[in-house]
Amino acid sequence: MALELARDPSALETARAELRGARPTAVNLAHAVDRVAVVARAAPDPAAAALGEARAIQLEEEEASAAIAVHGAELLADAHVILTHCNTGALAAPGRGTALAVIAELSDRGHLRKAIATETRPLLQGARLTTYELSRMGIPFELVVDAAAPGLIAGGEVEAVIVGCDRVAANGDVANKVGTYPLALAARAGNIPFVVAGPSSTIDRGCPSGDQIVIEQRDPSEVIAGDIPARNPAFDVTPAALVTALVTEAGVARPPSADTLRDLR
């Protein structure tokens, strides 16, 4: 927003609409854009005001990341092998990220023996990004294809699953990278915790349930080449009933529900 306003001070509404439309499933980007727009609209220098507000949001999200790491590490102190999906580290979010920040905190405390990262098809955020971040932090890990993860959980090789979130409905339903829902089902069948980590900015209190979340449909060419019919949903929705806890900077909703989300500070 700040960059666009520096280029064209009259571009506030078009920039806001373009950024809001870029990620229809995720909600915290829309919250941030709207917040910046309100400040910029009332300022004599919209670009400077936008940049100042964006930096304030960044600082708040970095502080949120640190708090999420602590809350999550306390919740999962007894889990020594943790599986995660997609990328939720510093490349995806401020600070050390969300779910990956919890894994890093557990490692710092000496609790973690190993992280397991899924490839996260079709764009391989886990294989390309999460493995890089785990390597950089010196955390022992293994990479598995998405379809292997439920079998590892069933075989008792995983003690907890932790993922991030792109939107949390008011009833606790969670939208996250496609492939999250099968992990939640596997965790329930394997009787292990399935934990979601994210800042409170991902909670959409105006969205009653996961049924109301728009799922981004990406280009089928990411899945397969040629003229073969294909679908490429980027996200899926995990019902709140399958989520052990939602970890935010404001505390832990355990289990997530309309009541426990309301009780977050």
C-alpha positions in Angstrom: 0.0 0.0 0.0 2.8 2.4 1.0 4.7 1.7 -2.2 1.7 2.2 -4.4 0.7 5.4 -2.7 4.3 6.7 -3.0 3.9 6.2 -6.8 0.4 7.6 -7.0 -1.2 9.3 -4.0 -4.7 8.8 -5.7 -4.3 5.0 -5.9 -5.6 4.2 -2.4 -8.9 2.5 -3.3 -7.5 0.6 -6.3 -4.5 -0.6 -4.3 -6.7 -1.7 -1.4 -9.1 -3.6 -3.7 -6.2 -5.3 -5.6 -4.5 -6.5 -2.4 -7.7 -7.6 -0.7 -8.6 -9.6 -3.8 -5.2 -11.3 -4.0 -5.9 -13.8 -1.3 -9.7 -14.5 -0.8 -9.2 -17.3 1.7 -6.7 -15.6 4.1 -8.1 -12.9 6.3 -5.2 -11.1 8.0 -4.0 -9.5 4.8 -7.4 -7.9 4.4 -7.4 -6.7 8.0 -4.0 -5.1 7.5 -4.9 -3.5 4.2 -8.1 -2.0 5.7 -6.2 -0.8 8.7 -3.6 0.9 6.6 -6.3 2.4 4.3 -8.1 4.0 7.2 -5.0 5.8 8.4 -3.8 6.7 4.9 -7.2 8.1 4.0 -7.1 10.6 6.9 -3.5 11.7 6.5 -2.1 14.7 4.6 0.8 12.4 3.4 -1.0 9.1 2.6 2.2 7.2 1.6 4.1 8.1 4.8 1.0 7.3 7.0 0.6 4.0 5.2 4.3 3.1 5.8 4.1 4.0 9.4 1.0 1.9 10.0 2.4 -1.0 8.1 5.5 -0.9 10.3 3.3 -0.8 13.4 1.5 -3.9 12.1 4.8 -5.6 11.5 6.0 -4.9 15.0 2.8 -6.2 16.5 3.0 -9.4 14.4 6.6 -10.0 15.5 5.5 -9.7 19.1 2.6 -12.1 18.4 5.0 -14.6 16.9 7.1 -14.6 20.0 4.0 -15.1 22.2 2.6 -17.8 20.0 5.9 -19.7 20.3 5.8 -19.6 24.1 2.1 -20.6 24.4 2.5 -23.4 21.9 5.7 -24.8 23.4 4.0 -24.9 26.8 1.0 -26.7 25.3 3.2 -29.3 23.5 5.9 -29.7 26.0 5.5 -33.5 26.0 5.6 -33.9 22.3 9.1 -34.8 20.9 8.3 -35.6 17.3 6.0 -33.0 15.6 4.7 -33.0 12.1 3.9 -29.8 10.3 2.4 -28.9 6.9 3.2 -26.1 4.4 5.4 -23.2 5.5 4.7 -21.2 8.6 8.1 -19.8 9.4 9.9 -16.4 8.9 9.4 -16.7 5.2 5.6 -16.7 5.6 5.0 -14.5 8.7 6.8 -12.0 10.9 9.3 -13.0 13.6 9.9 -16.8 13.6 6.4 -17.4 12.1 3.5 -19.3 13.7 3.6 -23.1 13.9 7.3 -23.2 12.9 8.0 -20.7 15.7 6.4 -23.2 18.2 8.7 -26.0 16.8 11.7 -23.7 17.1 10.8 -22.8 20.7 10.4 -26.5 21.6 13.9 -27.1 20.1 15.4 -24.2 22.0 13.9 -25.7 25.2 15.4 -29.1 24.4 12.1 -30.9 24.1 12.1 -31.6 20.4 13.7 -34.7 19.0 12.6 -34.3 15.4 10.3 -32.3 13.1 8.6 -33.9 10.2 7.7 -31.7 7.2 5.3 -32.6 4.4 6.2 -31.7 0.9 2.9 -29.7 0.6 1.9 -30.3 -3.0 1.6 -29.0 -5.6 3.8 -26.0 -4.9 6.1 -27.7 -2.4 6.2 -25.0 0.2 7.2 -27.6 2.8 9.9 -29.2 0.6 11.3 -25.9 -0.6 10.8 -23.5 2.3 10.2 -25.3 5.6 13.2 -27.7 5.1 15.4 -24.6 4.4 14.2 -22.9 7.6 14.6 -26.0 9.7 18.1 -26.6 8.3 19.0 -22.9 9.0 17.9 -23.2 12.6 19.7 -26.5 13.1 16.6 -28.5 13.9 16.6 -32.2 13.0 13.9 -33.0 10.5 12.6 -35.4 7.9 10.7 -34.6 4.7 7.8 -36.8 3.7 5.3 -36.7 0.8 1.8 -35.5 1.9 0.2 -38.9 1.4 2.8 -40.6 3.8 1.9 -38.4 6.8 -1.3 -40.2 7.9 0.4 -43.6 7.8 3.2 -42.2 10.0 0.6 -40.9 12.4 -1.2 -44.3 12.4 2.1 -46.1 13.0 2.8 -44.1 16.2 5.7 -42.2 14.7 4.2 -38.7 15.3 3.4 -37.3 18.7 1.6 -34.1 17.6 0.6 -32.2 14.5 0.9 -28.4 14.4 -0.1 -26.2 11.4 -0.8 -22.6 10.7 -4.0 -21.0 9.5 -5.2 -18.6 6.9 -8.7 -17.9 8.4 -10.5 -19.1 11.5 -14.3 -18.8 11.5 -16.1 -17.5 14.6 -17.1 -21.1 15.5 -13.5 -22.3 15.4 -13.4 -23.9 11.9 -10.0 -23.5 10.3 -9.0 -22.8 6.7 -5.4 -23.7 5.9 -3.3 -25.1 3.1 -5.0 -27.9 1.2 -4.0 -31.2 2.9 -4.6 -30.0 6.4 -8.0 -31.6 6.8 -6.6 -35.2 6.2 -3.9 -34.6 8.8 -6.6 -33.6 11.3 -8.6 -36.7 10.6 -5.4 -38.8 11.0 -4.5 -37.1 14.2 -8.0 -37.8 15.6 -7.7 -41.5 14.6 -4.3 -41.7 16.1 -5.3 -39.9 19.3 -2.6 -37.3 19.1 -3.0 -33.5 19.4 -3.8 -31.5 16.3 -2.9 -27.9 17.1 -3.4 -24.8 15.0 -1.2 -21.7 15.5 -1.8 -18.2 14.2 -2.2 -14.6 15.3 -5.6 -13.4 16.4 -5.7 -11.4 13.1 -6.6 -14.7 11.4 -9.8 -14.9 13.4 -12.7 -13.7 11.3 -15.5 -13.0 13.8 -17.7 -11.9 10.9 -17.6 -15.4 9.4 -20.0 -17.7 11.2 -18.5 -21.1 10.1 -16.1 -22.7 7.7 -18.9 -23.1 5.2 -18.7 -19.4 4.6 -15.0 -19.3 3.8 -14.2 -18.8 0.1 -11.6 -21.3 -1.1 -9.1 -20.0 -3.6 -9.1 -22.0 -6.8 -5.7 -21.8 -8.4 -4.6 -22.5 -12.0 -4.9 -26.2 -12.8 -1.5 -26.0 -14.6 0.1 -26.1 -11.2 -1.1 -29.6 -10.8 -0.7 -31.1 -14.3 0.4 -30.1 -17.8 -1.7 -30.4 -20.9 -5.5 -30.5 -21.4 -6.3 -33.0 -18.7 -9.2 -31.7 -16.6 -7.9 -30.8 -13.1 -9.0 -28.9 -10.0 -6.5 -27.1 -7.8 -8.1 -25.8 -4.5 -5.4 -24.0 -2.5 -7.0 -24.6 0.9 -9.4 -26.8 2.8 -11.4 -26.4 5.9 -10.9 -28.4 9.1 -13.9 -28.5 11.4 -13.4 -27.1 14.9 -14.3 -30.5 16.4 -11.1 -31.9 15.0 -8.8 -29.2 16.4 -7.3 -29.8 19.9 -6.3 -26.1 20.4 -5.9 -22.8 18.6 -2.7 -21.1 19.8 -2.7 -17.3 19.4 -0.7 -14.5 21.0 -3.7 -13.7 23.2 -3.8 -17.2 24.6 -5.0 -20.7 23.8 -8.5 -21.6 22.8 -8.9 -25.2 23.8 -10.8 -26.5 22.0 -11.7 -23.6 19.6 -15.3 -22.7 19.7 -17.4 -19.5 19.6 -17.1 -19.4 23.4 -13.4 -20.0 23.7 -12.5 -17.6 20.9 -14.6 -14.9 22.6 -12.6 -15.5 25.8 -9.3 -14.8 24.2 -7.8 -11.6 25.7 
